[in-house]
Amino acid sequence: PYVNFEYRRKLSERWRVKAQMGWLEIRVGDVKGGQYIGRLAGEYITGRRWGFGAALNYSTVNVDWKNIDGILEEDSLTAKIDLDINDFSLYVRIRF
């Protein structure tokens, strides 16, 4: 299942902050993994349609493969991936 929580707060007529947390966990056969995300953002709304923002982003991915059978039914692969992606983003928001 994927679970996501988001909180938005309008600080004034033009300023807004957002906080987001999410989690995904899955298992398919011998492969299991998950992802955790987090985001803290601020937006300045210039008018009815346009806005500008900046955000701090956090994401981590963990995947494990254990005992995947090879052609000869021997254990041919055991692996683990741990990946962290942390960044800062600037963006433009257009509303329709």
Secondary structure, DSSP 8 states (H G I E B T S, - for coil): -EEEEEEEEE-SSSEEEEEEEEEEEEEETTEEEEEEEEEEEEEEE-SSSEEEEEEEEEEEEEEEEEEEE-TTSSEEEEEEEEEEEEEEEEEEEE--
